[in-house]
Amino acid sequence: MKNILVVEDSMVMQAMISESLENSDFKVTKVSTFAQVKQSVENKDNDFFLAILDLNLPDTKYDEVVTYMLKKNIKSIVY
């Protein structure tokens, strides 16, 4: 089963995105802050093949989460 990281601070949007992915047999990890992103990515049990990113998070600058994902070589979709 492939792991996807969903990064979204709106719980409504997070639920909508996650539900469709979970129905497609993906393992979905949901986070809402940049601190949680880093914690999830650094966890060796998680091997994300894709991240779906909200560009604006409450605890980060404009594109910090995108830059972080690029450094970690995690393919990402930004909206």
ChimeraX commands (.cxc) that place a marker at each C-alpha (Angstrom):
marker #1 position 0.00,0.00,0.00 radius 0.5
marker #1 position 1.41,3.40,-0.98 radius 0.5
marker #1 position 1.69,6.20,1.57 radius 0.5
marker #1 position 0.43,9.71,0.87 radius 0.5
marker #1 position 0.90,12.74,3.08 radius 0.5
marker #1 position -2.01,15.21,3.05 radius 0.5
marker #1 position -1.04,18.63,4.38 radius 0.5
marker #1 position -4.05,20.87,4.93 radius 0.5
marker #1 position -5.02,23.11,7.85 radius 0.5
marker #1 position -8.72,23.22,6.93 radius 0.5
marker #1 position -10.32,20.13,8.45 radius 0.5
marker #1 position -13.09,20.17,5.83 radius 0.5
marker #1 position -10.66,20.18,2.91 radius 0.5
marker #1 position -8.43,17.64,4.65 radius 0.5
marker #1 position -11.38,15.27,5.07 radius 0.5
marker #1 position -12.49,15.66,1.45 radius 0.5
marker #1 position -9.03,14.97,0.04 radius 0.5
marker #1 position -8.27,12.12,2.43 radius 0.5
marker #1 position -11.58,10.33,1.97 radius 0.5
marker #1 position -11.17,10.02,-1.77 radius 0.5
marker #1 position -7.61,8.70,-1.36 radius 0.5
marker #1 position -8.52,6.23,1.38 radius 0.5
marker #1 position -11.28,4.85,-0.83 radius 0.5
marker #1 position -8.57,4.15,-3.42 radius 0.5
marker #1 position -6.56,1.94,-1.05 radius 0.5
marker #1 position -3.84,4.43,-0.19 radius 0.5
marker #1 position -2.51,4.82,3.33 radius 0.5
marker #1 position -3.10,8.48,4.16 radius 0.5
marker #1 position -1.33,10.50,6.83 radius 0.5
marker #1 position -3.09,13.80,7.58 radius 0.5
marker #1 position -1.33,16.80,9.10 radius 0.5
marker #1 position -2.22,20.46,9.47 radius 0.5
marker #1 position 1.03,22.22,10.44 radius 0.5
marker #1 position 4.58,22.39,9.15 radius 0.5
marker #1 position 5.84,20.98,12.46 radius 0.5
marker #1 position 3.66,17.91,11.91 radius 0.5
marker #1 position 4.95,17.62,8.34 radius 0.5
marker #1 position 8.54,17.44,9.56 radius 0.5
marker #1 position 7.66,14.96,12.29 radius 0.5
marker #1 position 5.83,12.68,9.85 radius 0.5
marker #1 position 8.54,12.80,7.19 radius 0.5
marker #1 position 11.31,12.13,9.71 radius 0.5
marker #1 position 9.44,9.10,11.08 radius 0.5
marker #1 position 11.21,6.13,9.51 radius 0.5
marker #1 position 7.95,4.14,9.44 radius 0.5
marker #1 position 6.58,6.54,6.85 radius 0.5
marker #1 position 7.81,6.24,3.30 radius 0.5
marker #1 position 5.76,8.79,1.38 radius 0.5
marker #1 position 5.65,8.46,-2.37 radius 0.5
marker #1 position 3.50,11.60,-2.70 radius 0.5
marker #1 position 2.44,14.65,-0.73 radius 0.5
marker #1 position -0.58,16.85,-1.37 radius 0.5
marker #1 position 0.27,20.28,-0.02 radius 0.5
marker #1 position -1.64,23.32,1.09 radius 0.5
marker #1 position 0.74,26.17,0.28 radius 0.5
marker #1 position -0.34,28.33,3.23 radius 0.5
marker #1 position 0.08,26.81,6.68 radius 0.5
marker #1 position -0.29,28.64,10.01 radius 0.5
marker #1 position 3.28,27.98,11.16 radius 0.5
marker #1 position 5.30,28.56,8.01 radius 0.5
marker #1 position 6.36,31.12,5.45 radius 0.5
marker #1 position 4.92,31.16,1.95 radius 0.5
marker #1 position 6.75,28.23,0.27 radius 0.5
marker #1 position 8.65,26.65,3.14 radius 0.5
marker #1 position 6.72,23.37,3.01 radius 0.5
marker #1 position 7.37,23.03,-0.74 radius 0.5
marker #1 position 11.10,23.68,-0.30 radius 0.5
marker #1 position 11.22,21.10,2.48 radius 0.5
marker #1 position 9.54,18.44,0.32 radius 0.5
marker #1 position 11.92,19.14,-2.54 radius 0.5
marker #1 position 14.89,18.65,-0.20 radius 0.5
marker #1 position 13.38,15.35,0.98 radius 0.5
marker #1 position 12.76,14.21,-2.63 radius 0.5
marker #1 position 9.04,13.66,-2.03 radius 0.5
marker #1 position 6.93,14.27,-5.11 radius 0.5
marker #1 position 4.26,16.83,-4.32 radius 0.5
marker #1 position 1.10,18.34,-5.64 radius 0.5
marker #1 position 0.61,21.93,-4.44 radius 0.5
marker #1 position -2.73,23.69,-4.45 radius 0.5
marker link #1:1,2 radius 0.2
marker link #1:2,3 radius 0.2
marker link #1:3,4 radius 0.2
marker link #1:4,5 radius 0.2
marker link #1:5,6 radius 0.2
marker link #1:6,7 radius 0.2
marker link #1:7,8 radius 0.2
marker link #1:8,9 radius 0.2
marker link #1:9,10 radius 0.2
marker link #1:10,11 radius 0.2
marker link #1:11,12 radius 0.2
marker link #1:12,13 radius 0.2
marker link #1:13,14 radius 0.2
marker link #1:14,15 radius 0.2
marker link #1:15,16 radius 0.2
marker link #1:16,17 radius 0.2
marker link #1:17,18 radius 0.2
marker link #1:18,19 radius 0.2
marker link #1:19,20 radius 0.2
marker link #1:20,21 radius 0.2
marker link #1:21,22 radius 0.2
marker link #1:22,23 radius 0.2
marker link #1:23,24 radius 0.2
marker link #1:24,25 radius 0.2
marker link #1:25,26 radius 0.2
marker link #1:26,27 radius 0.2
marker link #1:27,28 radius 0.2
marker link #1:28,29 radius 0.2
marker link #1:29,30 radius 0.2
marker link #1:30,31 radius 0.2
marker link #1:31,32 radius 0.2
marker link #1:32,33 radius 0.2
marker link #1:33,34 radius 0.2
marker link #1:34,35 radius 0.2
marker link #1:35,36 radius 0.2
marker link #1:36,37 radius 0.2
marker link #1:37,38 radius 0.2
marker link #1:38,39 radius 0.2
marker link #1:39,40 radius 0.2
marker link #1:40,41 radius 0.2
marker link #1:41,42 radius 0.2
marker link #1:42,43 radius 0.2
marker link #1:43,44 radius 0.2
marker link #1:44,45 radius 0.2
marker link #1:45,46 radius 0.2
marker link #1:46,47 radius 0.2
marker link #1:47,48 radius 0.2
marker link #1:48,49 radius 0.2
marker link #1:49,50 radius 0.2
marker link #1:50,51 radius 0.2
marker link #1:51,52 radius 0.2
marker link #1:52,53 radius 0.2
marker link #1:53,54 radius 0.2
marker link #1:54,55 radius 0.2
marker link #1:55,56 radius 0.2
marker link #1:56,57 radius 0.2
marker link #1:57,58 radius 0.2
marker link #1:58,59 radius 0.2
marker link #1:59,60 radius 0.2
marker link #1:60,61 radius 0.2
marker link #1:61,62 radius 0.2
marker link #1:62,63 radius 0.2
marker link #1:63,64 radius 0.2
marker link #1:64,65 radius 0.2
marker link #1:65,66 radius 0.2
marker link #1:66,67 radius 0.2
marker link #1:67,68 radius 0.2
marker link #1:68,69 radius 0.2
marker link #1:69,70 radius 0.2
marker link #1:70,71 radius 0.2
marker link #1:71,72 radius 0.2
marker link #1:72,73 radius 0.2
marker link #1:73,74 radius 0.2
marker link #1:74,75 radius 0.2
marker link #1:75,76 radius 0.2
marker link #1:76,77 radius 0.2
marker link #1:77,78 radius 0.2
marker link #1:78,79 radius 0.2
view
